[in-house]
């Protein structure tokens, strides 16, 4: 199966993102977040430790709405960063180390 067959990025029937997995999951507030989500869908994590780190970060944000709102406010004020995608944009390490958890 390919990303196209699974309608991950584009709906194969319409040729648009409407009805695609990307459209269903995309709640990003920034262009950078949208690019990162697209990257994550196209190249999912394979290492258990990295998967666990991401799940821990998501769980933290889901359980701490104040932190989620604060991060959202901060992200909305940042200038448009990283307009070109590349492998270095997605090499962040543990989310906990970057968010101070």
N, CA, C and O atoms as a GROMACS GRO file, in nm:
protein
  404
    1UNK      N    1   0.084  -0.118   0.000
    1UNK     CA    2   0.000   0.000   0.000
    1UNK      C    3   0.088   0.124   0.000
    1UNK      O    4   0.196   0.125   0.060
    2UNK      N    5   0.044   0.226  -0.065
    2UNK     CA    6   0.118   0.351  -0.069
    2UNK      C    7   0.039   0.460   0.001
    2UNK      O    8  -0.078   0.443   0.035
    3UNK      N    9   0.105   0.573   0.022
    3UNK     CA   10   0.037   0.687   0.081
    3UNK      C   11  -0.082   0.729  -0.005
    3UNK      O   12  -0.185   0.770   0.047
    4UNK      N   13  -0.066   0.718  -0.135
    4UNK     CA   14  -0.174   0.755  -0.227
    4UNK      C   15  -0.292   0.660  -0.212
    4UNK      O   16  -0.407   0.704  -0.203
    5UNK      N   17  -0.266   0.531  -0.210
    5UNK     CA   18  -0.375   0.433  -0.198
    5UNK      C   19  -0.451   0.447  -0.067
    5UNK      O   20  -0.571   0.421  -0.061
    6UNK      N   21  -0.381   0.488   0.036
    6UNK     CA   22  -0.442   0.500   0.168
    6UNK      C   23  -0.503   0.638   0.193
    6UNK      O   24  -0.556   0.663   0.301
    7UNK      N   25  -0.497   0.728   0.094
    7UNK     CA   26  -0.549   0.865   0.107
    7UNK      C   27  -0.489   0.936   0.228
    7UNK      O   28  -0.559   1.006   0.302
    8UNK      N   29  -0.361   0.918   0.248
    8UNK     CA   30  -0.296   0.980   0.364
    8UNK      C   31  -0.285   1.131   0.344
    8UNK      O   32  -0.322   1.207   0.434
    9UNK      N   33  -0.234   1.176   0.229
    9UNK     CA   34  -0.215   1.319   0.206
    9UNK      C   35  -0.323   1.380   0.118
    9UNK      O   36  -0.362   1.495   0.138
   10UNK      N   37  -0.370   1.305   0.021
   10UNK     CA   38  -0.468   1.354  -0.077
   10UNK      C   39  -0.576   1.248  -0.096
   10UNK      O   40  -0.546   1.129  -0.102
   11UNK      N   41  -0.699   1.292  -0.106
   11UNK     CA   42  -0.810   1.202  -0.135
   11UNK      C   43  -0.798   1.159  -0.281
   11UNK      O   44  -0.802   1.244  -0.370
   12UNK      N   45  -0.784   1.030  -0.304
   12UNK     CA   46  -0.762   0.981  -0.441
   12UNK      C   47  -0.884   1.002  -0.531
   12UNK      O   48  -0.869   1.005  -0.653
   13UNK      N   49  -1.000   1.016  -0.474
   13UNK     CA   50  -1.121   1.037  -0.554
   13UNK      C   51  -1.135   1.180  -0.604
   13UNK      O   52  -1.179   1.204  -0.716
   14UNK      N   53  -1.095   1.275  -0.518
   14UNK     CA   54  -1.116   1.416  -0.552
   14UNK      C   55  -0.987   1.489  -0.589
   14UNK      O   56  -0.992   1.594  -0.654
   15UNK      N   57  -0.874   1.435  -0.550
   15UNK     CA   58  -0.746   1.502  -0.576
   15UNK      C   59  -0.720   1.618  -0.481
   15UNK      O   60  -0.627   1.696  -0.504
   16UNK      N   61  -0.800   1.630  -0.376
   16UNK     CA   62  -0.781   1.735  -0.277
   16UNK      C   63  -0.750   1.672  -0.142
   16UNK      O   64  -0.753   1.549  -0.128
   17UNK      N   65  -0.722   1.755  -0.044
   17UNK     CA   66  -0.697   1.702   0.090
   17UNK      C   67  -0.826   1.668   0.164
   17UNK      O   68  -0.822   1.599   0.266
   18UNK      N   69  -0.940   1.714   0.114
   18UNK     CA   70  -1.068   1.686   0.179
   18UNK      C   71  -1.092   1.536   0.188
   18UNK      O   72  -1.094   1.465   0.087
   19UNK      N   73  -1.111   1.489   0.310
   19UNK     CA   74  -1.134   1.346   0.332
   19UNK      C   75  -1.008   1.265   0.351
   19UNK      O   76  -1.015   1.145   0.376
   20UNK      N   77  -0.892   1.328   0.340
   20UNK     CA   78  -0.766   1.257   0.360
   20UNK      C   79  -0.736   1.247   0.509
   20UNK      O   80  -0.794   1.318   0.590
   21UNK      N   81  -0.645   1.158   0.545
   21UNK     CA   82  -0.602   1.147   0.684
   21UNK      C   83  -0.540   1.279   0.730
   21UNK      O   84  -0.565   1.322   0.843
   22UNK      N   85  -0.461   1.341   0.645
   22UNK     CA   86  -0.399   1.470   0.680
   22UNK      C   87  -0.505   1.573   0.716
   22UNK      O   88  -0.492   1.643   0.816
   23UNK      N   89  -0.610   1.582   0.636
   23UNK     CA   90  -0.716   1.680   0.662
   23UNK      C   91  -0.787   1.649   0.793
   23UNK      O   92  -0.824   1.740   0.867
   24UNK      N   93  -0.807   1.521   0.821
   24UNK     CA   94  -0.877   1.482   0.944
   24UNK      C   95  -0.796   1.512   1.070
   24UNK      O   96  -0.852   1.548   1.174
   25UNK      N   97  -0.664   1.496   1.062
   25UNK     CA   98  -0.578   1.514   1.179
   25UNK      C   99  -0.526   1.656   1.197
   25UNK      O  100  -0.485   1.693   1.307
   26UNK      N  101  -0.526   1.734   1.091
   26UNK     CA  102  -0.461   1.865   1.094
   26UNK      C  103  -0.537   1.966   1.180
   26UNK      O  104  -0.643   2.015   1.140
   27UNK      N  105  -0.483   1.994   1.296
   27UNK     CA  106  -0.534   2.098   1.384
   27UNK      C  107  -0.422   2.196   1.415
   27UNK      O  108  -0.424   2.264   1.518
   28UNK      N  109  -0.324   2.202   1.327
   28UNK     CA  110  -0.204   2.284   1.348
   28UNK      C  111  -0.236   2.432   1.333
   28UNK      O  112  -0.318   2.471   1.250
   29UNK      N  113  -0.170   2.513   1.415
   29UNK     CA  114  -0.188   2.658   1.411
   29UNK      C  115  -0.082   2.729   1.329
   29UNK      O  116  -0.097   2.847   1.297
   30UNK      N  117   0.024   2.660   1.295
   30UNK     CA  118   0.134   2.723   1.221
   30UNK      C  119   0.168   2.641   1.097
   30UNK      O  120   0.140   2.522   1.090
   31UNK      N  121   0.228   2.709   1.000
   31UNK     CA  122   0.273   2.640   0.879
   31UNK      C  123   0.379   2.536   0.914
   31UNK      O  124   0.382   2.427   0.856
   32UNK      N  125   0.466   2.569   1.008
   32UNK     CA  126   0.568   2.474   1.050
   32UNK      C  127   0.504   2.348   1.108
   32UNK      O  128   0.547   2.236   1.079
   33UNK      N  129   0.400   2.364   1.191
   33UNK     CA  130   0.330   2.250   1.247
   33UNK      C  131   0.265   2.165   1.140
   33UNK      O  132   0.266   2.042   1.148
   34UNK      N  133   0.209   2.230   1.039
   34UNK     CA  134   0.147   2.156   0.930
   34UNK      C  135   0.251   2.076   0.852
   34UNK      O  136   0.226   1.962   0.814
   35UNK      N  137   0.368   2.138   0.828
   35UNK     CA  138   0.474   2.065   0.758
   35UNK      C  139   0.523   1.947   0.842
   35UNK      O  140   0.550   1.840   0.788
   36UNK      N  141   0.534   1.968   0.972
   36UNK     CA  142   0.581   1.860   1.058
   36UNK      C  143   0.480   1.745   1.061
   36UNK      O  144   0.520   1.629   1.054
   37UNK      N  145   0.351   1.776   1.071
   37UNK     CA  146   0.249   1.672   1.069
   37UNK      C  147   0.256   1.594   0.939
   37UNK      O  148   0.248   1.471   0.941
   38UNK      N  149   0.271   1.662   0.828
   38UNK     CA  150   0.283   1.597   0.696
   38UNK      C  151   0.403   1.502   0.696
   38UNK      O  152   0.395   1.390   0.646
   39UNK      N  153   0.513   1.549   0.750
   39UNK     CA  154   0.634   1.467   0.757
   39UNK      C  155   0.610   1.343   0.844
   39UNK      O  156   0.648   1.232   0.807
   40UNK      N  157   0.547   1.363   0.960
   40UNK     CA  158   0.522   1.251   1.050
   40UNK      C  159   0.432   1.147   0.986
   40UNK      O  160   0.451   1.028   1.007
   41UNK      N  161   0.335   1.191   0.906
   41UNK     CA  162   0.246   1.096   0.839
   41UNK      C  163   0.319   1.019   0.729
   41UNK      O  164   0.291   0.902   0.705
   42UNK      N  165   0.412   1.086   0.662
   42UNK     CA  166   0.485   1.021   0.553
   42UNK      C  167   0.599   0.934   0.602
   42UNK      O  168   0.638   0.838   0.534
   43UNK      N  169   0.654   0.965   0.718
   43UNK     CA  170   0.767   0.890   0.772
   43UNK      C  171   0.746   0.866   0.921
   43UNK      O  172   0.811   0.930   1.004
   44UNK      N  173   0.656   0.776   0.956
   44UNK     CA  174   0.627   0.752   1.098
   44UNK      C  175   0.747   0.696   1.173
   44UNK      O  176   0.837   0.634   1.115
   45UNK      N  177   0.747   0.720   1.302
   45UNK     CA  178   0.855   0.669   1.387
   45UNK      C  179   0.856   0.517   1.386
   45UNK      O  180   0.752   0.453   1.373
   46UNK      N  181   0.975   0.462   1.400
   46UNK     CA  182   0.991   0.316   1.404
   46UNK      C  183   1.054   0.268   1.533
   46UNK      O  184   1.036   0.152   1.571
   47UNK      N  185   1.128   0.353   1.602
   47UNK     CA  186   1.197   0.313   1.724
   47UNK      C  187   1.105   0.331   1.845
   47UNK      O  188   1.044   0.436   1.862
   48UNK      N  189   1.096   0.228   1.926
   48UNK     CA  190   1.003   0.228   2.039
   48UNK      C  191   1.026   0.346   2.133
   48UNK      O  192   0.930   0.407   2.179
   49UNK      N  193   1.151   0.378   2.161
   49UNK     CA  194   1.180   0.488   2.254
   49UNK      C  195   1.128   0.621   2.199
   49UNK      O  196   1.071   0.701   2.274
   50UNK      N  197   1.146   0.645   2.070
   50UNK     CA  198   1.097   0.768   2.008
   50UNK      C  199   0.944   0.772   2.009
   50UNK      O  200   0.885   0.878   2.033
   51UNK      N  201   0.882   0.658   1.984
   51UNK     CA  202   0.735   0.651   1.987
   51UNK      C  203   0.686   0.681   2.128
   51UNK      O  204   0.591   0.758   2.145
   52UNK      N  205   0.749   0.621   2.228
   52UNK     CA  206   0.709   0.645   2.367
   52UNK      C  207   0.727   0.790   2.407
   52UNK      O  208   0.642   0.847   2.476
   53UNK      N  209   0.837   0.852   2.364
   53UNK     CA  210   0.860   0.995   2.393
   53UNK      C  211   0.749   1.081   2.334
   53UNK      O  212   0.698   1.172   2.400
   54UNK      N  213   0.712   1.053   2.210
   54UNK     CA  214   0.606   1.131   2.146
   54UNK      C  215   0.472   1.108   2.217
   54UNK      O  216   0.397   1.204   2.239
   55UNK      N  217   0.442   0.984   2.252
   55UNK     CA  218   0.317   0.956   2.324
   55UNK      C  219   0.314   1.025   2.459
   55UNK      O  220   0.209   1.076   2.500
   56UNK      N  221   0.427   1.028   2.528
   56UNK     CA  222   0.434   1.098   2.657
   56UNK      C  223   0.408   1.248   2.639
   56UNK      O  224   0.338   1.309   2.720
   57UNK      N  225   0.464   1.306   2.534
   57UNK     CA  226   0.444   1.450   2.508
   57UNK      C  227   0.298   1.479   2.476
   57UNK      O  228   0.243   1.578   2.524
   58UNK      N  229   0.236   1.394   2.396
   58UNK     CA  230   0.095   1.412   2.362
   58UNK      C  231   0.009   1.396   2.487
   58UNK      O  232  -0.082   1.476   2.509
   59UNK      N  233   0.036   1.295   2.567
   59UNK     CA  234  -0.040   1.274   2.690
   59UNK      C  235  -0.028   1.394   2.783
   59UNK      O  236  -0.126   1.437   2.842
   60UNK      N  237   0.093   1.448   2.796
   60UNK     CA  238   0.115   1.565   2.881
   60UNK      C  239   0.029   1.682   2.833
   60UNK      O  240  -0.039   1.747   2.912
   61UNK      N  241   0.032   1.707   2.702
   61UNK     CA  242  -0.044   1.820   2.648
   61UNK      C  243  -0.195   1.798   2.660
   61UNK      O  244  -0.270   1.894   2.684
   62UNK      N  245  -0.240   1.675   2.643
   62UNK     CA  246  -0.383   1.646   2.658
   62UNK      C  247  -0.430   1.665   2.802
   62UNK      O  248  -0.544   1.707   2.826
   63UNK      N  249  -0.344   1.634   2.897
   63UNK     CA  250  -0.379   1.643   3.039
   63UNK      C  251  -0.352   1.780   3.099
   63UNK      O  252  -0.390   1.805   3.214
   64UNK      N  253  -0.287   1.868   3.026
   64UNK     CA  254  -0.252   2.000   3.077
   64UNK      C  255  -0.295   2.107   2.977
   64UNK      O  256  -0.214   2.159   2.901
   65UNK      N  257  -0.424   2.138   2.980
   65UNK     CA  258  -0.477   2.232   2.882
   65UNK      C  259  -0.416   2.371   2.895
   65UNK      O  260  -0.402   2.441   2.795
   66UNK      N  261  -0.380   2.410   3.014
   66UNK     CA  262  -0.317   2.542   3.033
   66UNK      C  263  -0.183   2.546   2.959
   66UNK      O  264  -0.151   2.646   2.893
   67UNK      N  265  -0.106   2.440   2.969
   67UNK     CA  266   0.022   2.434   2.898
   67UNK      C  267   0.000   2.433   2.748
   67UNK      O  268   0.073   2.498   2.674
   68UNK      N  269  -0.101   2.360   2.703
   68UNK     CA  270  -0.132   2.355   2.560
   68UNK      C  271  -0.170   2.491   2.508
   68UNK      O  272  -0.124   2.533   2.401
   69UNK      N  273  -0.254   2.562   2.582
   69UNK     CA  274  -0.295   2.697   2.539
   69UNK      C  275  -0.177   2.793   2.538
   69UNK      O  276  -0.165   2.875   2.448
   70UNK      N  277  -0.090   2.782   2.637
   70UNK     CA  278   0.027   2.871   2.644
   70UNK      C  279   0.122   2.844   2.527
   70UNK      O  280   0.172   2.938   2.465
   71UNK      N  281   0.147   2.717   2.498
   71UNK     CA  282   0.233   2.683   2.384
   71UNK      C  283   0.171   2.735   2.256
   71UNK      O  284   0.242   2.789   2.170
   72UNK      N  285   0.040   2.720   2.240
   72UNK     CA  286  -0.029   2.771   2.121
   72UNK      C  287  -0.014   2.920   2.106
   72UNK      O  288   0.011   2.969   1.995
   73UNK      N  289  -0.028   2.994   2.214
   73UNK     CA  290  -0.012   3.141   2.210
   73UNK      C  291   0.129   3.179   2.168
   73UNK      O  292   0.148   3.268   2.086
   74UNK      N  293   0.228   3.111   2.224
   74UNK     CA  294   0.368   3.140   2.192
   74UNK      C  295   0.396   3.109   2.045
   74UNK      O  296   0.459   3.189   1.976
   75UNK      N  297   0.349   2.995   1.998
   75UNK     CA  298   0.373   2.957   1.859
   75UNK      C  299   0.311   3.056   1.761
   75UNK      O  300   0.369   3.084   1.656
   76UNK      N  301   0.194   3.108   1.793
   76UNK     CA  302   0.127   3.203   1.704
   76UNK      C  303   0.202   3.335   1.693
   76UNK      O  304   0.186   3.406   1.595
   77UNK      N  305   0.284   3.369   1.793
   77UNK     CA  306   0.358   3.495   1.789
   77UNK      C  307   0.492   3.484   1.718
   77UNK      O  308   0.554   3.586   1.685
   78UNK      N  309   0.538   3.363   1.694
   78UNK     CA  310   0.669   3.345   1.630
   78UNK      C  311   0.663   3.382   1.482
   78UNK      O  312   0.561   3.362   1.417
   79UNK      N  313   0.772   3.436   1.431
   79UNK     CA  314   0.776   3.460   1.286
   79UNK      C  315   0.778   3.327   1.212
   79UNK      O  316   0.805   3.223   1.271
   80UNK      N  317   0.750   3.332   1.085
   80UNK     CA  318   0.751   3.210   1.006
   80UNK      C  319   0.893   3.157   1.001
   80UNK      O  320   0.982   3.219   0.942
   81UNK      N  321   0.914   3.043   1.062
   81UNK     CA  322   1.046   2.983   1.070
   81UNK      C  323   1.054   2.861   0.981
   81UNK      O  324   0.953   2.798   0.950
   82UNK      N  325   1.174   2.829   0.940
   82UNK     CA  326   1.200   2.704   0.869
   82UNK      C  327   1.110   2.688   0.746
   82UNK      O  328   1.039   2.588   0.734
   83UNK      N  329   1.112   2.784   0.657
   83UNK     CA  330   1.023   2.776   0.542
   83UNK      C  331   1.062   2.667   0.443
   83UNK      O  332   0.978   2.622   0.365
   84UNK      N  333   1.187   2.624   0.447
   84UNK     CA  334   1.224   2.512   0.360
   84UNK      C  335   1.237   2.388   0.446
   84UNK      O  336   1.298   2.391   0.553
   85UNK      N  337   1.181   2.278   0.398
   85UNK     CA  338   1.187   2.156   0.477
   85UNK      C  339   1.317   2.083   0.447
   85UNK      O  340   1.371   2.092   0.337
   86UNK      N  341   1.364   2.012   0.544
   86UNK     CA  342   1.485   1.934   0.530
   86UNK      C  343   1.501   1.843   0.648
   86UNK      O  344   1.429   1.858   0.747
   87UNK      N  345   1.591   1.750   0.640
   87UNK     CA  346   1.602   1.651   0.747
   87UNK      C  347   1.639   1.712   0.882
   87UNK      O  348   1.604   1.656   0.986
   88UNK      N  349   1.709   1.826   0.883
   88UNK     CA  350   1.750   1.882   1.011
   88UNK      C  351   1.632   1.941   1.087
   88UNK      O  352   1.641   1.957   1.209
   89UNK      N  353   1.521   1.972   1.021
   89UNK     CA  354   1.406   2.029   1.089
   89UNK      C  355   1.339   1.928   1.181
   89UNK      O  356   1.271   1.967   1.276
   90UNK      N  357   1.357   1.802   1.154
   90UNK     CA  358   1.282   1.702   1.226
   90UNK      C  359   1.369   1.620   1.320
   90UNK      O  360   1.327   1.514   1.366
   91UNK      N  361   1.488   1.668   1.350
   91UNK     CA  362   1.578   1.597   1.439
   91UNK      C  363   1.578   1.670   1.572
   91UNK      O  364   1.671   1.744   1.602
   92UNK      N  365   1.474   1.648   1.651
   92UNK     CA  366   1.458   1.724   1.773
   92UNK      C  367   1.499   1.652   1.899
   92UNK      O  368   1.521   1.717   2.001
   93UNK      N  369   1.511   1.522   1.896
   93UNK     CA  370   1.541   1.448   2.018
   93UNK      C  371   1.416   1.435   2.102
   93UNK      O  372   1.304   1.436   2.050
   94UNK      N  373   1.435   1.422   2.230
   94UNK     CA  374   1.322   1.403   2.320
   94UNK      C  375   1.243   1.531   2.336
   94UNK      O  376   1.300   1.638   2.358
   95UNK      N  377   1.111   1.522   2.325
   95UNK     CA  378   1.026   1.639   2.344
   95UNK      C  379   1.039   1.692   2.486
   95UNK      O  380   1.032   1.813   2.508
   96UNK      N  381   1.057   1.602   2.581
   96UNK     CA  382   1.068   1.646   2.720
   96UNK      C  383   1.186   1.742   2.738
   96UNK      O  384   1.174   1.841   2.809
   97UNK      N  385   1.299   1.712   2.674
   97UNK     CA  386   1.416   1.796   2.693
   97UNK      C  387   1.396   1.934   2.635
   97UNK      O  388   1.453   2.031   2.685
   98UNK      N  389   1.314   1.945   2.531
   98UNK     CA  390   1.292   2.076   2.468
   98UNK      C  391   1.182   2.156   2.538
   98UNK      O  392   1.183   2.279   2.533
   99UNK      N  393   1.090   2.090   2.602
   99UNK     CA  394   0.981   2.158   2.668
   99UNK      C  395   1.005   2.170   2.819
   99UNK      O  396   0.920   2.223   2.891
  100UNK      N  397   1.119   2.122   2.865
  100UNK     CA  398   1.154   2.135   3.006
  100UNK      C  399   1.078   2.043   3.099
  100UNK      O  400   1.055   2.079   3.214
  101UNK      N  401   1.039   1.925   3.052
  101UNK     CA  402   0.964   1.831   3.137
  101UNK      C  403   1.059   1.740   3.206
  101UNK      O  404   1.016   1.653   3.283
   0.00000   0.00000   0.00000
